[in-house]
Amino acid sequence: MDQQAKKTVLRAITYGLYAVSAEHDGERGIFTANWLSQASFVPPLVMVSVERDSSTLPLIRASGLFVVSPLLDGQKDLAGALGRPKARAGDKFATLDLAVVETASGQPALADAVGYLVCRVESETSAGDSVVIIGEVIEAAILQEGAPLEMRVAGFRHAG
């Protein structure tokens, strides 16, 4: 395989940047996701790739829920901070003094975002060093107007 071609074409796939959060038994987790897409209109399904060693993954599995909050253009630093592992960053909600909105389902959503989607886990599939979780959108809210943060604009890149 032409490694440079693979890298170039994979980098041409567009990505947004999202805060994904979950809570179970009083423990909260949040991370930056970029491999996220709507998978179905009826029912409304989204799919997100979560690294196997993510500290939020067990909370998603235990609660059966996760929240997607699209980050706003200009939140590059926040996206970077949310991308740090909990082992290094500690409780990111406290460390970053994150304002949250409690959803009707009791899950925390990032207050400083375009809005949020609460998703109920429908399935999980192994995907290399990650798992792809498909969730049905069960709640949605708009929090503010603004363009969403895109990975390319933020200057973040995957090796491909």
N, C-alpha and C positions, 0 to 999 in steps of 0.2 A: 504494500500500500504506500502511496505517496504521502508521507507524514505531513509535509507542508500543505498539501492540498486538503488533507483531512482537517488540519488545524484552521486553515483559512475558511473553509466552508462551515465548520462547526461554529466559528466565531461570527458568521453571518446570520445565524439564527438569533432573532431578537428576544430579549429577556427584560422583564420588569424586575423590580426589587420590592420585596414584601417582608413585613414582620409577621411571623407565624408564632402564635402563642397558644398555650394550653395550661390548665390548672387541674390538679387532682389532690384531694385531701389537704388543702392549704398550701401545697407546693406549686409554684408557678415557674414556667419556662418560656423563653422567647428567643427566636433566632431569625437571621436573615435568610430568606429563600429567594432563589431566582428561577429554579426549574419548577414552574407552576403554570397551569393552563386550565381553561375551561374544557371539560371533556364531553359534556352533554347539555342540551337545552332542556329536555324533558326526560327525567327530572333534572334540575340544575345540578351538575356535578363538576367539581374541580379535582385536579390531581396535583399533588405536590411531592417532590422528591426530598426525603429526609435522610441525612447521613445516619448510618447505624449507630455511631457513637454519640449522637446528639442526646444531651440530657433532657430534652423536651420530648423525645420519642416515647419513653415510658409513660409520660403524663398523657400524651395523645392516646396511647393504647389503653391506659387505665380508665380515662374519662370517656373515651369513645368520641371525643370532640376536639376540634382545633379551630382557631380563628385566623383568618387572613386579613391583614391590614395593609393595603397598598401604600407604600411610602410616597411622600411628596417630593417633587423636583426640588433639589437643594438639600436633601437630607442624606447626602453621601456619607458624612461623618457618622451619623446615626446608623446607617446601614453597615458601615465598617465595624462599629462598636457592637452591634447586635450579632455580628458574624463571629465574634470571639467565643471560644468555648467557655462554658460555665466554670470549668476547672481553673481557668486563668482569670476570668472576669468576675467571678462570684455571682451573686444575685443581681442580674442586669436590671431588674426593675428598680432595686434600691440604689445600686451603684450609679446608674444613669438618671436617677430621679424621674423615671418614666411616669407620665400621667396616663391613667387608664380609664376606660369606660367599662363598667360591668354590664355585660350583655344580659338579656332576659334568661339565657341558659346558665348564667353564673360564671361564664368564662371571661377572662380579661382581654380587652381589645385595646390596642394602642390609640390613645386619644388624639395624638398629633399625626393623623393619617387622612387619606381621602375618605375613608369609611371602613367598614368591616363586613366580613362574611363569616358567620358561624357555620361550621360544617360538621355533620355527623359522619363518622367513619363508616364506609360501606365495604371497603376491601383494602387489602395490602398485598403488594407484589414485590418480591425480591428483585433488586436492580443493582448488581455489582456491590459497591461499597455503600449503597443506599437502599432505601425501600421507597416504593411509590405508593402513596396513600391516596385513595379515591374517597372523597367525601361529598355527601349531598348537602347543598346549601339549605339551611333551615331557618336562617335569620340574616337580615342585611340592614345596614344603616349607612347613610351618607353623613359624614362629620364636617366636611368643608370642601369648598371648591379648590381646584388646583390640578396642575398636570402631575401625573405619576412619574416617579423616578425610574429611569431606564438604566440598565447596566452599562450600556455603551456610553451614555452621557456621563455617568458617574466615573467612567474610566476603569471600571473593574473588568478583568478578562480572565477567562478560563484558558488553560493550556490547550484544551481540545484533545 
